[in-house]
Amino acid sequence: MSTGEKLYAALDRAIADSDFEMVFVSTHQGLTLASLGADDLVIDRTAALTALFDDVAQRADRDLGLVGLDELALRHRTGRLVVRPVAVGDGDRVFVAAAVPAGRPWRRATNRLVRDVAEALPDLSAFL
């Protein structure tokens, strides 16, 4: 199974197991690596937003001493957008994001998604 197939299998499992409306993996620069559940425009806009998470995490560490910030959850009227960092390769980081319907739990499912993506993407340079 190729790296891309493994990534899509991880995303597919997250949607099937958790009823997430959308999931995707993006780089810290907002480049979408894999996505399911929404059209390209929604994914691209949301991936651009998740690129800001890298900056927020770095500033939280540098300015506030909040080392290891591991989740950003934005609540809106229909649910939440949850963004989690994933360490891959030698110091690289990508982000997984999930659109979680209102009233649904997400932590256990995103923990599994983070593990699955880390296993599917052991080296970012091999995918790009």
Summary of the structure (lengths in Angstrom):
residues: 128
radius of gyration: 13.7
end to end distance: 16.6
largest distance: 42.2
contacts: 396
relative contact order: 0.22
helix: 46%
strand: 28%
